Each structure stands twice: as structure tokens, then as C-alpha cells.
């Protein structure tokens, strides 16, 4: 948990080689799927650099995918066929299924997470932020609280002394309520998508300061490290395995960092988990569709980036296409032009603009380990407001007529001022890890009007893979904490529908060995589709989620 130690994602072989040959101050622990984390003292290793460490070893940062709270839209569950499936004859409410949430925590005292007798439906909370508690077995940090601890806290006059975990942001609580909340009686009724499912929660700890500085994310902005998210997935998978219960894991976080083809460490690990028996992973598609943070071009090209107001800095990624190699040149708003950078030197390149007082660090990874493609990573420190020009060229690509490339700016939450492309593309704007092949990726629409939610991320993946899979309501979704809007809420409702299906398939024994890929196929077959849209579509995927449509499809077989 110490900021004095850097966290590096790597595989077991690298860690053991390091242990044999190096006197460094470090420790290593495995996650799964061949991945592990090295915690190494930052004073004895070079500063963070994609050129030095490799891109995928440095954990990406993930932000919350919500846009705010608005008026209630009570028709969201009706739009996805959820209410009908909750009621007879199917009466599927997620019983016997665990909904696992990885987010900002949960307000466990809320009535939405209690049974009629007052006991909790939350089976476990792992709070990664707590330093003086007892970590879960096999984990090195945070504190775990089981259902018996939560019930003791609920019966106490001082519950915070027994279970001190809380959700100060509210994002995780709203997602949990939409997915699996329920309040019945006393004239007040609230039902989430799977109101009888058990709930397991991981409260993510905030990113370390050195990573915030590396990615130029302001202090106080919610940001979470990739390795902590992977640890959270491992925890939830472990809990479900020990109990022998089906589980759906839902993620309402995302990032623009990465190749956008589902090859990041987190995406790869989620693919592994989603491929397991009675497991599913639901991921939101982000809210970057209208944010002007994606650019798609062909060399030679001049990319224009507008920096508005005062900002301490921002990151920028350029991903090329095989087999070409790319070079760049920068021009500041004041007209200063850098030398052409062709990356024959594999170290970081620093560009200082005298009159602009701006410093740009450029890293290059010719063959990024996970995707196999070239990555150019830019860090703009104290950029001058105005329009920056970035020339992208490649001699061999220009001769052959190839040279396609993509560029992404950070998600809106990670920018402290307006930074946009002047000629952006709204496509290929799904945040990671929604591009992972085996997960159920969900975009958002307005459940009341049936119209597309313009902020929702759009597919496809960078290499043309079909994502998102489905669209779900994400506008004005009601929760006991107020209505909430964003693709994270669409993912929460979708996760509740998955829990309903898992109850029928795994708990009731109709399809006892179903896995994430199979659940995805069942949901796609039951989705609602319009005659004027060609499916799969880069906004709607294979259609609008309709769990009742899935069972109507099964009834016809």
C-alpha cells in the first residue's frame, strides 16, 4: 500500500528470475492466469517509463463510468423484460447466485441490502483501503468482513466499530442496488434486477500517488490501479469457488488506456474467469462516445489537439497497425516545432518548448507485449493552451498505401481541463476492458424513450471485433440513493439479468454447466432488435437486452 513501492504487473517467470539475480528491495505475489505483482522500492529502480519497463507492466488507471444523477425513470426494468421474469411463472430473482461488485464499496446499512428479518444479503466485503484490519486468506492488504460481521454491526449501536467499511462516493452502492437491491414493506418498495441475489463487494483502494503523477491524474479524482482490480477479481472468484456458487462479476469502471482490442492484463484475466463454469463477467462500455477523445487516421497525417484553459498535463497514446512503424513530430500553439522522432533510440525522448514552457516525454514500444503492435506514449506537462499539431508519418506505410493508426486521450474524469481532438471519431470509444472477448460488454440507451445515449461508448474493437454485445438502459436508473446515469448503471442492470438467467440455468439445473460465453449467446438470441438497424451494430451490439425475450426464445424451441 506504500507509495514508496512501485507495483509492476508481470508473470511468474520474470519474478523468479528477478529474485535469483537481484538484490532489490521487493516482494512478489501471484494473481492468476500467469500474472503476478512485483512491489519494488522506487528508490532503487528507474522511474516509470513504457520504454524501459514495457507498457503492460505499468498498471493502467481506471475511473468511474457515471455522468451524474437525474430524475427517476421507473421503466428501466420493464424495458429489459426483467419485471416479468421476476414474477410467476418463472419467479427468477437471482436466488442462489452471487453478484460480485468491484467499485467504491457499499453502504451496508441501507435497507436495500437487508432481508425482511433485518439481516444482511451481503455475504462479504473486502475493503482494500483499510490498513489495520485482517486481510482475506491469501491476500496481503485491506480487511475482510463476512456476513456474520455485518449482521453484528447491524445489531450494534456503533456499527462502524465492527465493520468500518463505507462507500463515501455512493457509486458502488448505486450499482449494487440497481443490480441486486430490494426494499419491501412499510409503503416503500424498491426492486433491483436480481433482488434476492447474494452480494459480494470489493472496495478498491485509490491509486498510488506515483502512478497518478505518471498518468497526470489530479489528486482527489477517483482512480484505481489495474493490479488492484485484478486482485479484486481473484478474491470474488475465490469466494464463489469455496461456496460452490454461481457468480456474475460486474465492473462499472473503465479507461481509455490500452490497445482497445482486449489484450490488456485485466482483459485477459477476465476472459479466463468468464470462461469458467457458472461464471460471467459484465463490463460497462464507458461514456466516451461524444467526448472527442479518439482519433483515427492514415499516414501522413497532422492531428490537431485542442488544449483549453489551464491544465497541469495529460497523456496521449498512439497505436499503429502492423506491419508499419511510425514516427512523429510536434508543433506547439506558438509555432515551435520539434525534430522528427523516429525511435531508433529506444529510450524516452524529451522535448522542451522554450517559449511555451512545455515539456513532452515520448516513449516508444515497437512491439507491445500483449497486442504485438507499436505504441507511442506521450506525457504533456504544463501544455500551453491552444491547438497542438502532431504529425504522424511512416515512409514504408506511405509507399504501400497502409499506415492506419488510432489515438486516444484519457477518459474525461482524468482530465482537469478540456483536451480534445479537433477532428475526432466517435467510433472505437468503448473503454477497456469492454473489448475483452469473453465478457458481456454493455452500452447504454434511454429506457424511457428507447433512444441512444449519446455519451455511451461505441464499438467496434480496434481490430474490428464485435463489441459491444448488447445495450441496456443507463439513463435515470432509480436507486435508493437517487437516480443515476451512465454506462455503469446499464452494466448493473445487465448483471442482474445475468443473475436471473444463472438461477434458472445453474441453480435450478436447466443448463448446469453454463459459462459466460453461453450466457452471452442466450442473451443475444433473446435481444430486442429494430428493423432499421443492421446487427451487429457498433452502438447497439446485437440488440437491446431483454431477459424475457431470452426465455420466450427458449419456450419456442
Steps between C-alpha positions, in 0.01 A plus 500: 500500500802729535568764238870428551452174312413470133256232384599315182281243324701206378502123468638243739813428297619861501445529875699190583782603269510837676511331839800289397715773348400821673568648845205739458259577783187332363236235554281302261158340521302320233154590378394238246511420133879528511492854639650635817606829659850608592514768770843661473656792684486796262828640628699212349338475156456744209197728489189381321558473125324290239825491303686349797247273670272422211148634475301217658720479811388845617145470638240701311266728696122454491232758576128491589263486205214719617380841383277615787156461651173606342125445535370146538408288199294216650479315169856369485429151637194473279706591194731202553221252576622466855179553696315232306774246569505593871130409526324165450518265327882528485544701824871549439652752742862384513457259792809286554715725279771739617532846344860614543570873483841668465459869565494767772357268765148472639291666768413175670249659737264595217164322515544394137755238605309343788260208524152551650636387840761778490801277429737581216502355148865604473711187540841671502677835471870531425599859568841553342538843661511389866852469639444353847251223424532129421552436126325207331688170497764509227500880468745754641303817567163643593240346730228239446159504666268199468124484535518420870711812556255713305202359691674573832562855380136544398389390847741741670460863603852560366514299175800694370714351778422147382496554122669834426465463123283758323432642154565873522450548125177303462580363153547142617186515714288622210634225276435236766144626547425502127641150459373330815329739742155453654276684747156357582234615747399812695360660187844519338605256232817480296623214288823469309545258214583198723351592839568165671862449391778496755754780471879500530686831485856617452572861590799600288779701654597819320798509265840578647627854457796403280261344244270804515805713426610273216157513336450866601177432689409766755490412869148435626370362170384138550759280326576134551797284406470209261677262736257580784206431268658166403548415868131581553398261222716228656334557837147473360589191299647343813188572708269351238720191463514432874122526528433313176271780382441651156622858476471797267770767542411853391741786427381861478849640442700562184801658336610631161850367562583195293478354153118469498514144373461315830863400558578686823591297811160571659310412180696178462432401860129578466489276192639216711248552781203540263590170336445311825194293582215703653694823461423818307658845482302812401692815406372849419598661171587840647369849430754620243288489184454877474813619682728555195777289652558257212668566166539266204732583212723385216858619453615753408270697727498805724294449815368814667454497878325787675609576857256734674575699814756407759598138540797349674529239228356200322598172339445394142540160334562419134447139392620399155402210279732222392731477312580871487718707734410858581685825571370831637568873515340759728409865436395720793221764490775766482658342193801323652569174321683198638738282309362193327501209746550162333570294815818335383620586848291281733519735799246769588525820303451834673381805305521841664327800345685812609234762434211274601665379824358158418674166542396191304634152581462251215537125559497238228426129515564354156336165582264535794503168681125435520375636166816461289451852361698822521410741778614862530422643844504879557503690830427873459607698807374859540371517142433845358129556425421500131522258209790254492591330174632144500632379165495123458692341215651171386711472186424133432128544570472800271662305218270200550176689560459363854570688822176498696530612861287589801553751779323532836498770766417406862141457618330827590534436874881502471525838326499816712419721199357457152734304273348375174576407142376755246396222260401213730333168423213385728564137405740261680427687823413209727715526810715209605439224604174497301695379195585167668361218290337281766334768713150634443557860390209738543432839344227735626174641367202691641250243625211749507532626141686207344754744355876462499692657791746724309772480765513122490814344355481346154669203338648328333835395644813642340543187289132476402376258768127511575453708814281604677290186533178664617347832600316554830327798664747740660311829534328606825520154654327517842680393817435566871776765482332679209498453125831446323607519136789339317610179337590361842129491585428318173758241603340466845156429353653255253681321784168458681350342188799267477438400865139421410613280214761328718232417755301323229801339336735409788295511822190334353713264291368577152847568353726404793835555326428835337789750477533864401518433126182292512312756709604768254359291213169442679462874568587590141237260365235660717598863434252749353596620152366774273436454130690817409830389662744250351634274775755467644523876531785702652257677735233240579707185465261215427202694635332626817526269798169323567521213749133416446574470129767241583247279679240551229763381251565191714127428525475489121772235464 
